[in-house]
Amino acid sequence: MKTLFNTTMTAGWSRLAALLSGALLVFAYAPFQQSWMVIPILVLLLWLGRDSSPRRAWQLGYLFGIGWFSAGLSWIYVSIDTFGGLPVVATIAVLAVLFAYLSLFPALALWAWRSATAR
């Protein structure tokens, strides 16, 4: 458990916070252009993983990536559905695989950070 101003943050809340912070990172890019949001969001992610095991850090990074890529790359659905002509179920399956793959990168980054500093 983590504490924040004398309140506890359970594992479920930290997972939800990682997922939502990834989704919020979308606002740092076009068309919103709120680039100031990048630093606080990444600080929040590092704060969430600061006392966690490498395995838990992997989970938080993966959820962060799922939030980030599913919100930020939702436009690909229109491209695949409209121009690719795939059925809706196939389009959703392709996107799920893409989001799962891309989410490995933030997960790997957080895992490597905690593996290097957890000793």
N, CA, C and O atoms as a printed pandas DataFrame, in Angstrom:
     atom_number atom_name residue_name chain_id  residue_number  x_coord  y_coord  z_coord
0              1         N          MET        A               1    0.829   -1.178    0.000
1              2        CA          MET        A               1    0.000    0.000    0.000
2              3         C          MET        A               1    0.877    1.247    0.000
3              4         O          MET        A               1    1.982    1.257    0.543
4              5         N          LYS        A               2    0.362    2.275   -0.613
5              6        CA          LYS        A               2    1.063    3.543   -0.666
6              7         C          LYS        A               2    0.233    4.577    0.098
7              8         O          LYS        A               2   -0.989    4.456    0.187
8              9         N          THR        A               3    0.886    5.566    0.633
9             10        CA          THR        A               3    0.146    6.602    1.326
10            11         C          THR        A               3    0.264    7.908    0.564
11            12         O          THR        A               3    1.301    8.213   -0.026
12            13         N          LEU        A               4   -0.787    8.651    0.586
13            14        CA          LEU        A               4   -0.832    9.966   -0.036
14            15         C          LEU        A               4   -1.581   10.877    0.914
15            16         O          LEU        A               4   -2.803   10.789    1.036
16            17         N          PHE        A               5   -0.852   11.751    1.587
17            18        CA          PHE        A               5   -1.449   12.689    2.517
18            19         C          PHE        A               5   -2.334   11.977    3.535
19            20         O          PHE        A               5   -3.495   12.338    3.727
20            21         N          ASN        A               6   -1.771   10.970    4.177
21            22        CA          ASN        A               6   -2.433   10.201    5.233
22            23         C          ASN        A               6   -3.607    9.361    4.748
23            24         O          ASN        A               6   -4.422    8.929    5.563
24            25         N          THR        A               7   -3.713    9.123    3.475
25            26        CA          THR        A               7   -4.719    8.198    2.962
26            27         C          THR        A               7   -3.987    7.066    2.269
27            28         O          THR        A               7   -2.859    7.240    1.808
28            29         N          THR        A               8   -4.608    5.934    2.196
29            30        CA          THR        A               8   -3.949    4.798    1.564
30            31         C          THR        A               8   -4.431    4.633    0.135
31            32         O          THR        A               8   -5.597    4.869   -0.180
32            33         N          MET        A               9   -3.505    4.224   -0.722
33            34        CA          MET        A               9   -3.848    3.936   -2.105
34            35         C          MET        A               9   -3.659    2.443   -2.296
35            36         O          MET        A               9   -2.532    1.948   -2.311
36            37         N          THR        A              10   -4.753    1.735   -2.440
37            38        CA          THR        A              10   -4.683    0.292   -2.613
38            39         C          THR        A              10   -4.207   -0.042   -4.018
39            40         O          THR        A              10   -4.074    0.834   -4.873
40            41         N          ALA        A              11   -3.955   -1.312   -4.235
41            42        CA          ALA        A              11   -3.462   -1.762   -5.538
42            43         C          ALA        A              11   -4.451   -1.442   -6.646
43            44         O          ALA        A              11   -4.050   -1.072   -7.750
44            45         N          GLY        A              12   -5.729   -1.579   -6.363
45            46        CA          GLY        A              12   -6.746   -1.287   -7.371
46            47         C          GLY        A              12   -6.757    0.174   -7.781
47            48         O          GLY        A              12   -6.887    0.494   -8.962
48            49         N          TRP        A              13   -6.620    1.058   -6.805
49            50        CA          TRP        A              13   -6.613    2.481   -7.117
50            51         C          TRP        A              13   -5.363    2.880   -7.877
51            52         O          TRP        A              13   -5.426    3.723   -8.772
52            53         N          SER        A              14   -4.235    2.290   -7.536
53            54        CA          SER        A              14   -3.015    2.650   -8.265
54            55         C          SER        A              14   -3.068    2.130   -9.698
55            56         O          SER        A              14   -2.540    2.770  -10.607
56            57         N          ARG        A              15   -3.697    0.982   -9.909
57            58        CA          ARG        A              15   -3.876    0.485  -11.281
58            59         C          ARG        A              15   -4.784    1.413  -12.080
59            60         O          ARG        A              15   -4.504    1.736  -13.234
60            61         N          LEU        A              16   -5.867    1.834  -11.450
61            62        CA          LEU        A              16   -6.783    2.757  -12.116
62            63         C          LEU        A              16   -6.090    4.089  -12.414
63            64         O          LEU        A              16   -6.281    4.667  -13.483
64            65         N          ALA        A              17   -5.290    4.568  -11.467
65            66        CA          ALA        A              17   -4.563    5.822  -11.679
66            67         C          ALA        A              17   -3.572    5.690  -12.831
67            68         O          ALA        A              17   -3.411    6.625  -13.614
68            69         N          ALA        A              18   -2.909    4.544  -12.944
69            70        CA          ALA        A              18   -1.977    4.331  -14.055
70            71         C          ALA        A              18   -2.717    4.318  -15.386
71            72         O          ALA        A              18   -2.262    4.924  -16.356
72            73         N          LEU        A              19   -3.840    3.638  -15.436
73            74        CA          LEU        A              19   -4.638    3.577  -16.664
74            75         C          LEU        A              19   -5.139    4.963  -17.069
75            76         O          LEU        A              19   -5.043    5.345  -18.236
76            77         N          LEU        A              20   -5.669    5.707  -16.114
77            78        CA          LEU        A              20   -6.196    7.039  -16.412
78            79         C          LEU        A              20   -5.094    8.035  -16.747
79            80         O          LEU        A              20   -5.288    8.904  -17.597
80            81         N          SER        A              21   -3.944    7.924  -16.094
81            82        CA          SER        A              21   -2.855    8.845  -16.429
82            83         C          SER        A              21   -2.344    8.588  -17.838
83            84         O          SER        A              21   -1.947    9.524  -18.532
84            85         N          GLY        A              22   -2.350    7.338  -18.266
85            86        CA          GLY        A              22   -1.997    7.046  -19.655
86            87         C          GLY        A              22   -2.986    7.657  -20.620
87            88         O          GLY        A              22   -2.596    8.202  -21.652
88            89         N          ALA        A              23   -4.270    7.571  -20.292
89            90        CA          ALA        A              23   -5.293    8.169  -21.155
90            91         C          ALA        A              23   -5.173    9.690  -21.177
91            92         O          ALA        A              23   -5.408   10.315  -22.211
92            93         N          LEU        A              24   -4.810   10.287  -20.049
93            94        CA          LEU        A              24   -4.652   11.742  -20.001
94            95         C          LEU        A              24   -3.464   12.233  -20.819
95            96         O          LEU        A              24   -3.444   13.380  -21.264
96            97         N          LEU        A              25   -2.484   11.374  -21.015
97            98        CA          LEU        A              25   -1.303   11.777  -21.782
98            99         C          LEU        A              25   -1.658   12.135  -23.220
99           100         O          LEU        A              25   -0.900   12.839  -23.887
100          101         N          VAL        A              26   -2.780   11.666  -23.695
101          102        CA          VAL        A              26   -3.235   11.982  -25.053
102          103         C          VAL        A              26   -3.392   13.488  -25.243
103          104         O          VAL        A              26   -3.159   14.001  -26.337
104          105         N          PHE        A              27   -3.782   14.194  -24.194
105          106        CA          PHE        A              27   -4.013   15.631  -24.308
106          107         C          PHE        A              27   -2.727   16.429  -24.522
107          108         O          PHE        A              27   -2.788   17.615  -24.845
108          109         N          ALA        A              28   -1.588   15.809  -24.351
109          110        CA          ALA        A              28   -0.324   16.497  -24.591
110          111         C          ALA        A              28   -0.001   16.605  -26.074
111          112         O          ALA        A              28    0.879   17.374  -26.461
112          113         N          TYR        A              29   -0.686   15.860  -26.889
113          114        CA          TYR        A              29   -0.393   15.807  -28.325
114          115         C          TYR        A              29   -1.492   16.508  -29.119
115          116         O          TYR        A              29   -2.497   16.951  -28.563
116          117         N          ALA        A              30   -1.274   16.598  -30.436
117          118        CA          ALA        A              30   -2.254   17.232  -31.321
118          119         C          ALA        A              30   -3.563   16.462  -31.258
119          120         O          ALA        A              30   -3.529   15.238  -31.135
120          121         N          PRO        A              31   -4.674   17.097  -31.335
121          122        CA          PRO        A              31   -4.924   18.512  -31.589
122          123         C          PRO        A              31   -5.000   19.356  -30.317
123          124         O          PRO        A              31   -5.247   20.559  -30.398
124          125         N          PHE        A              32   -4.794   18.752  -29.144
125          126        CA          PHE        A              32   -4.975   19.479  -27.885
126          127         C          PHE        A              32   -3.776   20.353  -27.526
127          128         O          PHE        A              32   -3.948   21.446  -26.987
128          129         N          GLN        A              33   -2.572   19.885  -27.818
129          130        CA          GLN        A              33   -1.328   20.645  -27.630
130          131         C          GLN        A              33   -1.107   21.130  -26.193
131          132         O          GLN        A              33   -0.636   22.247  -25.980
132          133         N          GLN        A              34   -1.440   20.309  -25.232
133          134        CA          GLN        A              34   -1.210   20.648  -23.827
134          135         C          GLN        A              34    0.067   19.960  -23.350
135          136         O          GLN        A              34    0.030   19.094  -22.475
136          137         N          SER        A              35    1.186   20.354  -23.934
137          138        CA          SER        A              35    2.447   19.652  -23.678
138          139         C          SER        A              35    2.916   19.764  -22.233
139          140         O          SER        A              35    3.735   18.956  -21.795
140          141         N          TRP        A              36    2.427   20.729  -21.492
141          142        CA          TRP        A              36    2.805   20.867  -20.097
142          143         C          TRP        A              36    2.364   19.654  -19.276
143          144         O          TRP        A              36    2.888   19.425  -18.185
144          145         N          MET        A              37    1.412   18.878  -19.787
145          146        CA          MET        A              37    0.883   17.735  -19.043
146          147         C          MET        A              37    1.838   16.543  -18.995
147          148         O          MET        A              37    1.675   15.657  -18.156
148          149         N          VAL        A              38    2.824   16.510  -19.876
149          150        CA          VAL        A              38    3.706   15.341  -19.962
150          151         C          VAL        A              38    4.451   15.115  -18.651
151          152         O          VAL        A              38    4.440   14.006  -18.116
152          153         N          ILE        A              39    5.091   16.146  -18.133
153          154        CA          ILE        A              39    5.915   15.992  -16.922
154          155         C          ILE        A              39    5.076   15.564  -15.717
155          156         O          ILE        A              39    5.445   14.590  -15.061
156          157         N          PRO        A              40    3.964   16.239  -15.388
157          158        CA          PRO        A              40    3.182   15.777  -14.232
158          159         C          PRO        A              40    2.655   14.352  -14.378
159          160         O          PRO        A              40    2.600   13.606  -13.401
160          161         N          ILE        A              41    2.272   13.977  -15.586
161          162        CA          ILE        A              41    1.746   12.628  -15.785
162          163         C          ILE        A              41    2.845   11.589  -15.603
163          164         O          ILE        A              41    2.616   10.552  -14.980
164          165         N          LEU        A              42    4.029   11.851  -16.137
165          166        CA          LEU        A              42    5.125   10.902  -15.959
166          167         C          LEU        A              42    5.607   10.864  -14.514
167          168         O          LEU        A              42    6.007    9.809  -14.021
168          169         N          VAL        A              43    5.572   12.007  -13.832
169          170        CA          VAL        A              43    5.911   12.026  -12.404
170          171         C          VAL        A              43    4.903   11.188  -11.622
171          172         O          VAL        A              43    5.282   10.448  -10.714
172          173         N          LEU        A              44    3.625   11.301  -11.969
173          174        CA          LEU        A              44    2.602   10.482  -11.312
174          175         C          LEU        A              44    2.867    8.997  -11.534
175          176         O          LEU        A              44    2.753    8.198  -10.605
176          177         N          LEU        A              45    3.216    8.632  -12.752
177          178        CA          LEU        A              45    3.508    7.223  -13.042
178          179         C          LEU        A              45    4.697    6.733  -12.217
179          180         O          LEU        A              45    4.652    5.639  -11.655
180          181         N          LEU        A              46    5.747    7.527  -12.144
181          182        CA          LEU        A              46    6.908    7.132  -11.340
182          183         C          LEU        A              46    6.565    7.094   -9.856
183          184         O          LEU        A              46    7.072    6.244   -9.124
184          185         N          TRP        A              47    5.714    8.005   -9.410
185          186        CA          TRP        A              47    5.293    7.989   -8.017
186          187         C          TRP        A              47    4.499    6.725   -7.711
187          188         O          TRP        A              47    4.667    6.126   -6.648
188          189         N          LEU        A              48    3.642    6.321   -8.631
189          190        CA          LEU        A              48    2.856    5.099   -8.424
190          191         C          LEU        A              48    3.752    3.871   -8.307
191          192         O          LEU        A              48    3.451    2.953   -7.543
192          193         N          GLY        A              49    4.839    3.849   -9.051
193          194        CA          GLY        A              49    5.706    2.683   -9.051
194          195         C          GLY        A              49    6.903    2.767   -8.132
195          196         O          GLY        A              49    7.741    1.866   -8.136
196          197         N          ARG        A              50    7.008    3.818   -7.347
197          198        CA          ARG        A              50    8.235    4.071   -6.588
198          199         C          ARG        A              50    8.550    2.998   -5.550
199          200         O          ARG        A              50    9.724    2.687   -5.349
200          201         N          ASP        A              51    7.577    2.434   -4.898
201          202        CA          ASP        A              51    7.826    1.427   -3.859
202          203         C          ASP        A              51    7.402    0.029   -4.286
203          204         O          ASP        A              51    7.316   -0.877   -3.456
204          205         N          SER        A              52    7.143   -0.146   -5.546
205          206        CA          SER        A              52    6.610   -1.427   -6.004
206          207         C          SER        A              52    7.725   -2.391   -6.389
207          208         O          SER        A              52    8.873   -1.999   -6.602
208          209         N          SER        A              53    7.356   -3.640   -6.467
209          210        CA          SER        A              53    8.283   -4.655   -6.963
210          211         C          SER        A              53    8.408   -4.491   -8.474
211          212         O          SER        A              53    7.565   -3.842   -9.092
212          213         N          PRO        A              54    9.445   -5.068   -9.078
213          214        CA          PRO        A              54    9.546   -4.990  -10.541
214          215         C          PRO        A              54    8.325   -5.567  -11.254
215          216         O          PRO        A              54    7.914   -5.052  -12.294
216          217         N          ARG        A              55    7.744   -6.629  -10.702
217          218        CA          ARG        A              55    6.551   -7.221  -11.328
218          219         C          ARG        A              55    5.375   -6.249  -11.292
219          220         O          ARG        A              55    4.671   -6.072  -12.286
220          221         N          ARG        A              56    5.178   -5.633  -10.156
221          222        CA          ARG        A              56    4.086   -4.655  -10.018
222          223         C          ARG        A              56    4.342   -3.435  -10.898
223          224         O          ARG        A              56    3.408   -2.880  -11.477
224          225         N          ALA        A              57    5.594   -3.016  -11.000
225          226        CA          ALA        A              57    5.936   -1.894  -11.875
226          227         C          ALA        A              57    5.618   -2.243  -13.326
227          228         O          ALA        A              57    5.150   -1.394  -14.085
228          229         N          TRP        A              58    5.872   -3.492  -13.708
229          230        CA          TRP        A              58    5.516   -3.946  -15.058
230          231         C          TRP        A              58    4.007   -3.785  -15.281
231          232         O          TRP        A              58    3.576   -3.293  -16.324
232          233         N          GLN        A              59    3.211   -4.204  -14.292
233          234        CA          GLN        A              59    1.752   -4.101  -14.414
234          235         C          GLN        A              59    1.308   -2.647  -14.550
235          236         O          GLN        A              59    0.468   -2.324  -15.389
236          237         N          LEU        A              60    1.875   -1.781  -13.726
237          238        CA          LEU        A              60    1.500   -0.368  -13.788
238          239         C          LEU        A              60    1.897    0.246  -15.124
239          240         O          LEU        A              60    1.126    1.001  -15.716
240          241         N          GLY        A              61    3.094   -0.076  -15.599
241          242        CA          GLY        A              61    3.529    0.431  -16.895
242          243         C          GLY        A              61    2.670   -0.091  -18.027
243          244         O          GLY        A              61    2.381    0.631  -18.982
244          245         N          TYR        A              62    2.262   -1.345  -17.922
245          246        CA          TYR        A              62    1.417   -1.929  -18.963
246          247         C          TYR        A              62    0.046   -1.254  -18.988
247          248         O          TYR        A              62   -0.469   -0.933  -20.060
248          249         N          LEU        A              63   -0.540   -1.041  -17.823
249          250        CA          LEU        A              63   -1.836   -0.358  -17.764
250          251         C          LEU        A              63   -1.726    1.083  -18.242
251          252         O          LEU        A              63   -2.626    1.590  -18.912
252          253         N          PHE        A              64   -0.626    1.741  -17.900
253          254        CA          PHE        A              64   -0.381    3.090  -18.404
254          255         C          PHE        A              64   -0.359    3.077  -19.930
255          256         O          PHE        A              64   -0.972    3.931  -20.571
256          257         N          GLY        A              65    0.342    2.114  -20.506
257          258        CA          GLY        A              65    0.417    1.996  -21.960
258          259         C          GLY        A              65   -0.928    1.693  -22.588
259          260         O          GLY        A              65   -1.255    2.238  -23.642
260          261         N          ILE        A              66   -1.716    0.828  -21.956
261          262        CA          ILE        A              66   -3.051    0.521  -22.481
262          263         C          ILE        A              66   -3.901    1.793  -22.521
263          264         O          ILE        A              66   -4.575    2.061  -23.515
264          265         N          GLY        A              67   -3.865    2.567  -21.446
265          266        CA          GLY        A              67   -4.623    3.821  -21.429
266          267         C          GLY        A              67   -4.138    4.798  -22.477
267          268         O          GLY        A              67   -4.936    5.431  -23.168
268          269         N          TRP        A              68   -2.825    4.919  -22.593
269          270        CA          TRP        A              68   -2.227    5.870  -23.526
270          271         C          TRP        A              68   -2.533    5.502  -24.974
271          272         O          TRP        A              68   -3.018    6.330  -25.745
272          273         N          PHE        A              69   -2.250    4.268  -25.331
273          274        CA          PHE        A              69   -2.388    3.884  -26.732
274          275         C          PHE        A              69   -3.839    3.663  -27.149
275          276         O          PHE        A              69   -4.197    3.944  -28.293
276          277         N          SER        A              70   -4.671    3.171  -26.251
277          278        CA          SER        A              70   -6.069    2.976  -26.652
278          279         C          SER        A              70   -6.779    4.315  -26.831
279          280         O          SER        A              70   -7.646    4.441  -27.695
280          281         N          ALA        A              71   -6.426    5.303  -26.034
281          282        CA          ALA        A              71   -7.031    6.628  -26.207
282          283         C          ALA        A              71   -6.371    7.398  -27.349
283          284         O          ALA        A              71   -7.045    8.108  -28.095
284          285         N          GLY        A              72   -5.074    7.259  -27.480
285          286        CA          GLY        A              72   -4.346    8.052  -28.468
286          287         C          GLY        A              72   -4.379    7.517  -29.879
287          288         O          GLY        A              72   -4.202    8.273  -30.834
288          289         N          LEU        A              73   -4.601    6.235  -30.025
289          290        CA          LEU        A              73   -4.593    5.641  -31.364
290          291         C          LEU        A              73   -5.972    5.163  -31.799
291          292         O          LEU        A              73   -6.094    4.305  -32.673
292          293         N          SER        A              74   -6.998    5.718  -31.190
293          294        CA          SER        A              74   -8.354    5.299  -31.558
294          295         C          SER        A              74   -8.705    5.676  -32.994
295          296         O          SER        A              74   -9.611    5.085  -33.582
296          297         N          TRP        A              75   -8.007    6.641  -33.559
297          298        CA          TRP        A              75   -8.257    7.039  -34.946
298          299         C          TRP        A              75   -7.930    5.914  -35.924
299          300         O          TRP        A              75   -8.425    5.913  -37.051
300          301         N          ILE        A              76   -7.116    4.975  -35.512
301          302        CA          ILE        A              76   -6.758    3.867  -36.400
302          303         C          ILE        A              76   -7.982    3.000  -36.695
303          304         O          ILE        A              76   -8.063    2.371  -37.750
304          305         N          TYR        A              77   -8.933    2.970  -35.757
305          306        CA          TYR        A              77  -10.160    2.207  -35.995
306          307         C          TYR        A              77  -10.857    2.690  -37.266
307          308         O          TYR        A              77  -11.291    1.883  -38.089
308          309         N          VAL        A              78  -10.959    3.995  -37.418
309          310        CA          VAL        A              78  -11.625    4.560  -38.595
310          311         C          VAL        A              78  -10.863    4.185  -39.860
311          312         O          VAL        A              78  -11.467    3.837  -40.874
312          313         N          SER        A              79   -9.543    4.254  -39.798
313          314        CA          SER        A              79   -8.737    3.921  -40.978
314          315         C          SER        A              79   -8.917    2.467  -41.392
315          316         O          SER        A              79   -9.120    2.169  -42.569
316          317         N          ILE        A              80   -8.842    1.573  -40.425
317          318        CA          ILE        A              80   -8.960    0.149  -40.750
318          319         C          ILE        A              80  -10.382   -0.191  -41.192
319          320         O          ILE        A              80  -10.580   -0.937  -42.151
320          321         N          ASP        A              81  -11.358    0.356  -40.494
321          322        CA          ASP        A              81  -12.752    0.043  -40.809
322          323         C          ASP        A              81  -13.179    0.650  -42.146
323          324         O          ASP        A              81  -13.788   -0.028  -42.973
324          325         N          THR        A              82  -12.861    1.917  -42.352
325          326        CA          THR        A              82  -13.317    2.607  -43.560
326          327         C          THR        A              82  -12.517    2.221  -44.790
327          328         O          THR        A              82  -13.079    1.856  -45.822
328          329         N          PHE        A              83  -11.199    2.305  -44.670
329          330        CA          PHE        A              83  -10.364    2.095  -45.847
330          331         C          PHE        A              83   -9.875    0.657  -45.986
331          332         O          PHE        A              83   -9.605    0.193  -47.093
332          333         N          GLY        A              84   -9.763   -0.041  -44.870
333          334        CA          GLY        A              84   -9.328   -1.432  -44.930
334          335         C          GLY        A              84  -10.453   -2.397  -45.223
335          336         O          GLY        A              84  -10.229   -3.483  -45.758
336          337         N          GLY        A              85  -11.658   -2.004  -44.875
337          338        CA          GLY        A              85  -12.815   -2.835  -45.152
338          339         C          GLY        A              85  -12.944   -4.065  -44.268
339          340         O          GLY        A              85  -13.681   -4.990  -44.610
340          341         N          LEU        A              86  -12.240   -4.096  -43.136
341          342        CA          LEU        A              86  -12.359   -5.240  -42.230
342          343         C          LEU        A              86  -13.677   -5.175  -41.466
343          344         O          LEU        A              86  -14.189   -4.085  -41.210
344          345         N          PRO        A              87  -14.223   -6.311  -41.106
345          346        CA          PRO        A              87  -15.412   -6.306  -40.240
346          347         C          PRO        A              87  -15.067   -5.701  -38.873
347          348         O          PRO        A              87  -13.902   -5.650  -38.479
348          349         N          VAL        A              88  -16.083   -5.254  -38.173
349          350        CA          VAL        A              88  -15.887   -4.576  -36.890
350          351         C          VAL        A              88  -15.142   -5.460  -35.898
351          352         O          VAL        A              88  -14.228   -4.989  -35.222
352          353         N          VAL        A              89  -15.513   -6.720  -35.800
353          354        CA          VAL        A              89  -14.870   -7.627  -34.840
354          355         C          VAL        A              89  -13.388   -7.791  -35.171
355          356         O          VAL        A              89  -12.551   -7.786  -34.268
356          357         N          ALA        A              90  -13.059   -7.934  -36.439
357          358        CA          ALA        A              90  -11.660   -8.081  -36.845
358          359         C          ALA        A              90  -10.881   -6.799  -36.578
359          360         O          ALA        A              90   -9.722   -6.849  -36.166
360          361         N          THR        A              91  -11.506   -5.659  -36.810
361          362        CA          THR        A              91  -10.852   -4.376  -36.548
362          363         C          THR        A              91  -10.533   -4.229  -35.068
363          364         O          THR        A              91   -9.433   -3.812  -34.706
364          365         N          ILE        A              92  -11.485   -4.568  -34.218
365          366        CA          ILE        A              92  -11.265   -4.475  -32.773
366          367         C          ILE        A              92  -10.172   -5.446  -32.335
367          368         O          ILE        A              92   -9.357   -5.111  -31.476
368          369         N          ALA        A              93  -10.148   -6.640  -32.915
369          370        CA          ALA        A              93   -9.105   -7.613  -32.575
370          371         C          ALA        A              93   -7.727   -7.110  -32.996
371          372         O          ALA        A              93   -6.763   -7.246  -32.243
372          373         N          VAL        A              94   -7.627   -6.535  -34.179
373          374        CA          VAL        A              94   -6.344   -5.991  -34.654
374          375         C          VAL        A              94   -5.876   -4.870  -33.731
375          376         O          VAL        A              94   -4.700   -4.805  -33.373
376          377         N          LEU        A              95   -6.796   -3.991  -33.348
377          378        CA          LEU        A              95   -6.433   -2.890  -32.460
378          379         C          LEU        A              95   -6.040   -3.389  -31.073
379          380         O          LEU        A              95   -5.115   -2.850  -30.465
380          381         N          ALA        A              96   -6.722   -4.400  -30.569
381          382        CA          ALA        A              96   -6.370   -4.950  -29.258
382          383         C          ALA        A              96   -4.953   -5.509  -29.270
383          384         O          ALA        A              96   -4.199   -5.316  -28.316
384          385         N          VAL        A              97   -4.593   -6.194  -30.336
385          386        CA          VAL        A              97   -3.229   -6.726  -30.454
386          387         C          VAL        A              97   -2.222   -5.583  -30.552
387          388         O          VAL        A              97   -1.164   -5.631  -29.925
388          389         N          LEU        A              98   -2.548   -4.558  -31.334
389          390        CA          LEU        A              98   -1.649   -3.408  -31.475
390          391         C          LEU        A              98   -1.448   -2.704  -30.142
391          392         O          LEU        A              98   -0.314   -2.397  -29.774
392          393         N          PHE        A              99   -2.534   -2.442  -29.411
393          394        CA          PHE        A              99   -2.420   -1.768  -28.122
394          395         C          PHE        A              99   -1.653   -2.617  -27.116
395          396         O          PHE        A              99   -0.853   -2.095  -26.340
396          397         N          ALA        A             100   -1.893   -3.918  -27.128
397          398        CA          ALA        A             100   -1.182   -4.819  -26.215
398          399         C          ALA        A             100    0.312   -4.825  -26.518
399          400         O          ALA        A             100    1.133   -4.828  -25.601
400          401         N          TYR        A             101    0.663   -4.827  -27.794
401          402        CA          TYR        A             101    2.077   -4.823  -28.178
402          403         C          TYR        A             101    2.747   -3.505  -27.796
403          404         O          TYR        A             101    3.821   -3.510  -27.194
404          405         N          LEU        A             102    2.128   -2.389  -28.137
405          406        CA          LEU        A             102    2.738   -1.091  -27.843
406          407         C          LEU        A             102    2.850   -0.836  -26.343
407          408         O          LEU        A             102    3.751   -0.121  -25.904
408          409         N          SER        A             103    1.953   -1.409  -25.560
409          410        CA          SER        A             103    1.989   -1.221  -24.113
410          411         C          SER        A             103    3.150   -1.949  -23.456
411          412         O          SER        A             103    3.470   -1.693  -22.295
412          413         N          LEU        A             104    3.778   -2.851  -24.187
413          414        CA          LEU        A             104    4.955   -3.529  -23.644
414          415         C          LEU        A             104    6.107   -2.559  -23.404
415          416         O          LEU        A             104    6.931   -2.787  -22.519
416          417         N          PHE        A             105    6.173   -1.487  -24.176
417          418        CA          PHE        A             105    7.296   -0.561  -24.055
418          419         C          PHE        A             105    7.275    0.253  -22.763
419          420         O          PHE        A             105    8.305    0.308  -22.092
420          421         N          PRO        A             106    6.152    0.898  -22.367
421          422        CA          PRO        A             106    6.156    1.539  -21.053
422          423         C          PRO        A             106    6.298    0.527  -19.915
423          424         O          PRO        A             106    6.900    0.830  -18.885
424          425         N          ALA        A             107    5.744   -0.675  -20.101
425          426        CA          ALA        A             107    5.882   -1.709  -19.074
426          427         C          ALA        A             107    7.341   -2.097  -18.900
427          428         O          ALA        A             107    7.822   -2.232  -17.775
428          429         N          LEU        A             108    8.036   -2.274  -19.994
429          430        CA          LEU        A             108    9.456   -2.620  -19.938
430          431         C          LEU        A             108   10.272   -1.504  -19.305
431          432         O          LEU        A             108   11.200   -1.770  -18.541
432          433         N          ALA        A             109    9.935   -0.261  -19.614
433          434        CA          ALA        A             109   10.662    0.874  -19.042
434          435         C          ALA        A             109   10.493    0.929  -17.528
435          436         O          ALA        A             109   11.472    1.113  -16.804
436          437         N          LEU        A             110    9.265    0.771  -17.042
437          438        CA          LEU        A             110    9.036    0.816  -15.598
438          439         C          LEU        A             110    9.650   -0.396  -14.908
439          440         O          LEU        A             110   10.198   -0.271  -13.813
440          441         N          TRP        A             111    9.566   -1.553  -15.530
441          442        CA          TRP        A             111   10.173   -2.757  -14.966
442          443         C          TRP        A             111   11.692   -2.592  -14.853
443          444         O          TRP        A             111   12.281   -2.936  -13.828
444          445         N          ALA        A             112   12.316   -2.072  -15.894
445          446        CA          ALA        A             112   13.774   -1.885  -15.872
446          447         C          ALA        A             112   14.173   -0.880  -14.802
447          448         O          ALA        A             112   15.179   -1.066  -14.118
448          449         N          TRP        A             113   13.399    0.172  -14.655
449          450        CA          TRP        A             113   13.690    1.182  -13.634
450          451         C          TRP        A             113   13.608    0.582  -12.237
451          452         O          TRP        A             113   14.495    0.806  -11.414
452          453         N          ARG        A             114   12.545   -0.183  -11.960
453          454        CA          ARG        A             114   12.405   -0.775  -10.630
454          455         C          ARG        A             114   13.399   -1.906  -10.400
455          456         O          ARG        A             114   13.852   -2.111   -9.274
456          457         N          SER        A             115   13.739   -2.637  -11.447
457          458        CA          SER        A             115   14.740   -3.698  -11.297
458          459         C          SER        A             115   16.099   -3.110  -10.965
459          460         O          SER        A             115   16.858   -3.695  -10.191
460          461         N          ALA        A             116   16.407   -1.974  -11.536
461          462        CA          ALA        A             116   17.705   -1.341  -11.296
462          463         C          ALA        A             116   17.767   -0.657   -9.937
463          464         O          ALA        A             116   18.843   -0.565   -9.346
464          465         N          THR        A             117   16.637   -0.178   -9.431
465          466        CA          THR        A             117   16.653    0.588   -8.184
466          467         C          THR        A             117   16.107   -0.175   -6.984
467          468         O          THR        A             117   16.186    0.329   -5.864
468          469         N          ALA        A             118   15.564   -1.354   -7.172
469          470        CA          ALA        A             118   14.933   -2.094   -6.070
470          471         C          ALA        A             118   15.936   -2.819   -5.186
471          472         O          ALA        A             118   15.552   -3.352   -4.144
472          473         N          ARG        A             119   17.155   -2.857   -5.550
473          474        CA          ARG        A             119   18.156   -3.619   -4.784
474          475         C          ARG        A             119   18.537   -2.969   -3.497
475          476         O          ARG        A             119   19.365   -3.501   -2.758
